[in-house]
């Protein structure tokens, strides 16, 4: 790992004072690579982040997004009249220039729905921008600035795999619209999962506030290691718990946009899995709870062709340890289709390495829907085949199958029965549901009662009608 500019500066300061630089003797003599260490002298405490800011801050920009919002006056609505009014809503956020020809990455929620986007550089130059890719799953978006051929300052996208908890970081953005601001902190945690976002966030205590969204999280080399995206706070202001989308996902989204793609194609493994518990770790002979245990493998999917079996524990992908299903999906999702994934698998008391080819999940992510009729609990519902591609978009198990409720008419029997858009029909009267065609056939068979099992919010629910 390359030594940072700041560590190098500290080493030079200590050498000038006649103190040893940050090195460590090896058994065979000689010196090891510089290592991380806390401040040791007064000179250390007087070191400045200014060189890091000078490298990265010019490429961090302010983004102003304007959206036209149509709304009705509630007073006139009471009397059944009144034409809708149009007002201009404006959001302010941050972004990072990652290519000199004007490619900017920011948060999707900063520019989503915007009709007009203006980007202002730190030197006060202004450029209109167009959206070339939006990825709601990672909450990232890529813009292209109309620079007229001007070359712009950039920040290099780093490698978060080199990061460690406790490393110093800077957050650069435009909080509250007051102008570019720099805050410092450390990496509090790595691979934080949860929600519908990146799936493996970097957590930091560097102050992040409203308007910082889309700004840069940089390391001590001035490299971009993440895009600041959200905070955890009861008051809505910084409480020292902020989250950034990691650099590998940023790079994947930017590469997709620069390559002319309109969406990010995420590979899949084709497995159902769950995080390993302490009890399972003892039963399997693992030294500690780690990895995910495979419960099902999609026939002829990437994992099946690589030799993964039900009961295997996937402990790492590409040498990076896996903690849960979200982190597994993230490590696979940042690969490019066609890449080779190195899977570390624990089986029969020992670890082995398997190689799977990254590929997109099969099926149509936007399939045609079918409206169900007749005398049955699903009358009035719109349903669609749940292919692995659609399941991946919805963030549900891509292997178990089923039929998706894509819509429910407001006055239908399906609505009265309590079904909702997004429910997955798993079985009907004890029979596994695999397609809309099969579901229609089952519903055409007269029944006195219907036993239905659905999946809602990740939980199976069974009811009788």
PyMOL commands that set and color helices and strands:
alter all, ss='L'
color gray80, all
select helices_A, chain A and resi 5-16+42-45+50-59+74-77+108-111+160-162+175-177+247-258+278-284+302-306+325-333+388-394+413-416+436-443
alter helices_A, ss='H'
color red, helices_A
select strands_A, chain A and resi 60-71+85-99+103-107+116-120+126-135+140-145+168-173+181-192+201-204+216-218+224-231+242-246+267-268+271-275+292-297+313-317+320-321+340-347+350-357+359-360+370-371+381-385+403-408+424-428+431-432+451-456+459-464
alter strands_A, ss='S'
color yellow, strands_A
deselect
rebuild
show_as cartoon
